């Protein structure tokens, strides 16, 4: 019985408390800076992709459906926007693109 309680407490600390503490302590250095620069084009948060798609559509660039998924139509919409605004053409969401779209 005693070992069962200790096991549950240890499991709770390992699975819940430690990751939460790591998350809190790791994100403290980024407080106030909400910029996000992913290492891969497939990992942008859906709400960010959705905002970019929505803004591109409002400006007349076709990003495909506003669904929060970065696909070929979204990439082409970004490329078209970048060409029209003399930005570096790479089809990726970046802080410069977000600023140019007025989403900051």
QUIDA-V344459 format. One record per residue. N is the residue number from 1. SS is DSSP state (a for helix, b for strand, c for the rest). PHI is phi in radians with two decimals (none if undefined). PSI is psi in whole degrees, -180 to 180 (999 if undefined). Layout:
# QUIDA-V344459
n = (N:N)
ss = (SS:SS)
phi = (PHI:PHI)
psi = (PSI:PSI)
This chain:
# QUIDA-V344459
n = (1:2:3:4:5:6:7:8:9:10:11:12:13:14:15:16:17:18:19:20:21:22:23:24:25:26:27:28:29:30:31:32:33:34:35:36:37:38:39:40:41:42:43:44:45:46:47:48:49:50:51:52:53:54:55:56:57:58:59:60:61:62:63:64:65:66:67:68:69:70:71:72:73:74:75:76:77:78:79:80:81:82:83:84:85:86:87:88:89:90:91:92:93:94:95:96:97:98:99:100:101:102:103:104)
ss = (c:a:a:a:a:a:a:a:a:a:a:a:a:a:a:a:a:a:a:a:a:a:a:a:a:a:a:a:a:a:c:c:c:c:c:c:c:c:c:c:c:c:c:c:c:a:a:a:a:a:a:a:a:a:a:a:a:a:c:c:c:c:c:c:c:c:c:c:c:c:c:a:a:a:a:a:a:a:a:a:a:a:a:a:c:c:c:c:c:c:c:c:c:c:a:a:a:a:a:a:c:c:c:c)
phi = (none:-1.12:-1.16:-1.15:-1.17:-1.09:-1.08:-1.15:-1.14:-1.10:-1.07:-1.06:-1.15:-1.26:-1.55:-2.04:-1.18:-1.09:-1.11:-1.13:-1.09:-1.10:-1.13:-1.15:-1.23:-1.30:-1.57:-1.11:-1.28:-1.81:-1.01:1.58:-1.90:-1.77:-1.23:-2.41:-2.15:-1.25:-1.52:-2.36:-1.20:-1.61:-1.96:-1.21:-1.07:-1.06:-1.18:-1.22:-1.08:-1.08:-1.11:-1.11:-1.06:-1.09:-1.20:-1.05:-1.09:-1.13:-1.57:1.63:-1.81:-1.45:-1.69:1.40:-1.17:-1.47:-2.16:1.44:-1.87:-1.44:-2.24:-1.08:-1.21:-1.12:-1.04:-1.15:-1.08:-1.14:-1.05:-1.07:-1.12:-1.08:-1.11:-1.19:-1.97:0.91:-1.76:-1.06:-1.57:-2.42:1.26:-1.89:-1.41:-2.48:-1.10:-1.15:-1.12:-1.05:-1.15:-1.13:-1.41:1.35:-1.70:-1.30)
psi = (-46:-43:-31:-41:-44:-41:-43:-41:-43:-44:-42:-44:-42:-42:-23:-57:-47:-49:-38:-44:-43:-40:-45:-48:-32:-31:-7:-33:-14:11:128:-14:105:12:149:120:97:159:-16:146:-11:-1:16:142:143:-35:-32:-46:-41:-43:-42:-45:-44:-44:-41:-44:-41:-30:0:12:130:106:9:-160:144:85:-3:7:126:108:-170:-37:-39:-44:-44:-38:-41:-43:-46:-42:-45:-42:-43:-24:19:44:165:125:106:-8:15:152:128:173:-34:-42:-44:-42:-43:-31:-10:29:4:999)
